[in-house]
């Protein structure tokens, strides 16, 4: 499948794989990279993000549809302890039996939305990032076959939706806002798609993927 996103780039699954070539899992699943601009964040927030973190993995599922590449996201259940009611990628905390944090992302994806690993081709990895809920999250980028059928675990996911990858890669769709925390206003970027608000760690992962794909 081919999708034109600019006059300079023709987006295909192979193009994305080439852009992510050479990316590796961290030697330790808690080896984080602080987000750009974090040096200006309030000190309590930076201490919280750099404290003892629990390893976790998420999958950024890119699906090859007939007309375009799309990205699958989930609306988390309002009953969950962490990130309740937020838009996120499928994923979760690393368990002792997981051989790697990538295995965590694949296992959690099957548990949450029913996509088995045989339908997923891992293209690469993004840098591990901290979250304010105490996790070190490694995003795994995977191409998902259009043949994969969803089976949602309603205890964790309320529903899923897809966003065209071209929309997420277009910087003009960024919505700049601020987050009030520790008596400070921290700049944030959100993406809004058909009534869905994509923000926080999920938006940061999307922007990180954008930078790698478009070589920015």
C-alpha positions in Angstrom: 0.0 0.0 0.0 1.2 3.5 -0.8 0.1 6.7 0.8 1.3 10.2 -0.2 1.8 12.4 2.9 3.9 15.1 1.2 5.7 15.9 -2.0 8.9 14.4 -0.6 7.7 11.2 1.1 5.7 8.2 0.0 4.7 6.3 3.1 4.7 2.5 3.0 5.2 -0.1 5.6 8.7 -0.8 4.2 9.5 2.9 4.4 8.6 3.0 8.1 10.7 -0.2 8.7 13.7 1.5 7.1 13.2 4.6 9.2 13.1 2.5 12.4 16.0 0.2 11.3 18.7 0.1 13.9 16.4 0.9 16.8 16.8 -1.4 19.7 15.2 -2.3 23.0 16.9 -0.6 26.0 19.5 -2.7 27.8 17.3 -2.3 30.9 13.5 -1.7 30.5 13.8 1.2 33.0 16.5 3.1 31.0 14.4 6.2 30.3 15.0 9.3 28.1 13.4 12.4 29.5 11.2 14.3 27.1 12.6 17.4 25.3 11.9 20.6 27.4 11.6 18.6 30.6 14.4 20.7 32.2 11.9 23.5 32.4 9.3 21.4 34.2 8.7 22.0 38.0 11.3 20.2 40.1 8.7 18.0 42.0 7.5 16.7 38.6 11.0 16.0 37.3 11.8 14.1 40.5 8.6 12.1 40.2 9.5 11.1 36.6 13.1 10.2 37.4 12.3 8.1 40.5 11.9 4.4 40.8 9.9 3.3 37.8 8.1 0.1 36.9 8.9 -1.2 33.3 6.0 -1.3 30.8 5.5 -1.8 27.1 2.9 -0.5 24.7 2.3 -1.3 21.0 1.8 1.4 18.4 -0.4 -0.7 16.0 -0.2 0.5 12.4 -2.9 -1.2 10.3 -2.6 -1.7 6.6 -6.1 -0.8 5.3 -7.0 -0.9 1.7 -6.8 2.9 1.2 -4.4 4.1 3.9 -2.3 3.2 6.9 -4.1 3.8 10.2 -3.2 3.7 13.9 -5.3 1.9 16.4 -5.9 3.5 19.8 -8.0 2.5 22.8 -10.2 4.4 25.1 -9.3 3.0 28.5 -12.0 2.0 31.0 -13.1 4.6 33.5 -12.7 1.9 36.2 -8.9 1.5 35.8 -6.5 2.6 38.5 -4.1 4.4 36.1 -5.0 6.6 33.1 -8.6 5.9 33.5 -10.8 7.2 30.7 -7.8 8.3 28.6 -6.8 7.5 25.1 -3.9 5.2 24.9 -2.1 2.5 23.0 -2.6 -1.2 24.1 0.0 -2.1 26.7 0.8 -2.5 30.3 3.2 -3.4 33.1 6.0 -5.9 32.4 5.4 -9.3 34.2 8.1 -11.6 35.5 7.4 -14.2 32.8 7.8 -11.7 29.9 11.1 -12.3 28.2 11.3 -8.6 27.2 9.4 -5.4 27.3 8.5 -6.0 23.6 6.9 -9.3 24.7 5.0 -7.3 27.3 3.6 -5.0 24.6 2.5 -8.0 22.4 1.0 -9.9 25.3 -1.0 -6.9 26.6 -2.2 -6.1 23.1 -3.7 -9.6 22.7 -5.2 -9.4 26.2 -6.7 -6.0 25.7 -7.9 -6.0 22.1 -7.4 -9.6 20.9 -4.7 -9.1 18.3 -2.4 -12.1 18.5 1.3 -11.7 17.9 1.1 -13.7 14.6 -0.7 -10.7 13.1 2.0 -8.2 14.1 5.3 -7.5 12.5 7.5 -5.5 14.8 9.1 -2.6 12.8 11.2 -1.0 15.6 11.2 0.8 18.9 11.0 4.3 20.3 13.0 5.5 23.3 11.7 4.5 26.7 9.9 7.4 28.4 8.7 8.0 32.0 5.1 8.6 33.0 3.7 10.5 36.0 2.0 7.3 37.2 5.5 5.7 37.8 6.2 3.7 34.7 9.0 3.5 32.3 7.2 2.8 29.0 8.8 1.4 25.9 6.8 1.9 22.7 7.0 -1.0 20.2 6.0 0.0 16.7 4.2 -2.9 14.8 2.5 -3.4 11.5 -0.8 -5.2 12.0 -2.4 -7.3 9.3 -5.8 -6.1 8.2 -7.0 -9.7 8.7 -6.7 -9.3 12.5 -10.0 -9.2 14.3 -10.5 -7.3 17.5 -11.8 -8.9 20.7 -12.0 -6.2 23.3 -11.5 -6.8 27.1 -14.2 -4.5 28.4 -12.7 -4.5 31.9 -9.7 -2.5 30.5 -10.9 -1.0 27.2 -14.2 0.8 26.6 -13.7 1.0 22.8 -11.1 1.3 20.1 -10.8 3.7 17.2 -8.4 4.3 14.3 -6.8 7.5 13.1 -5.1 7.9 9.7 -1.3 7.8 10.1 -1.1 10.8 7.7 -3.2 12.9 10.1 -0.9 12.0 13.0 2.2 12.8 11.0 0.9 16.2 10.0 2.3 18.8 12.4 -0.4 21.3 11.4 -2.9 19.1 13.3 -1.1 19.7 16.7 -3.1 21.5 19.3 -0.9 23.4 21.7 -2.1 23.8 25.2 -1.0 23.9 28.8 -1.2 21.6 31.8 -1.5 23.1 35.3 0.7 21.2 37.7 2.7 22.1 40.8 1.6 25.8 40.4 3.1 25.9 37.0 1.8 25.8 33.4 3.6 23.1 31.4 3.3 23.3 27.6 1.6 20.3 26.0 0.6 19.1 22.5 -2.6 17.3 21.8 -4.3 15.9 18.8 -8.0 15.9 18.3 -9.7 13.4 15.9 -13.4 13.2 15.5 -14.2 14.1 19.1 -11.3 12.0 20.5 -8.6 13.8 22.6 -5.1 12.3 22.3 -2.8 13.9 24.9 -0.2 13.2 27.5 2.2 10.3 27.1 0.3 8.9 24.1 0.6 12.2 22.2 4.3 12.4 23.0 4.8 8.9 21.6 3.0 9.9 18.4 5.2 12.9 18.0 8.3 10.8 18.7 7.2 8.4 16.0 6.6 11.3 13.6 10.1 12.6 14.1 11.6 9.2 13.3 9.4 8.6 10.2 9.9 12.0 8.8 13.5 12.3 9.9 12.9 15.6 11.7 
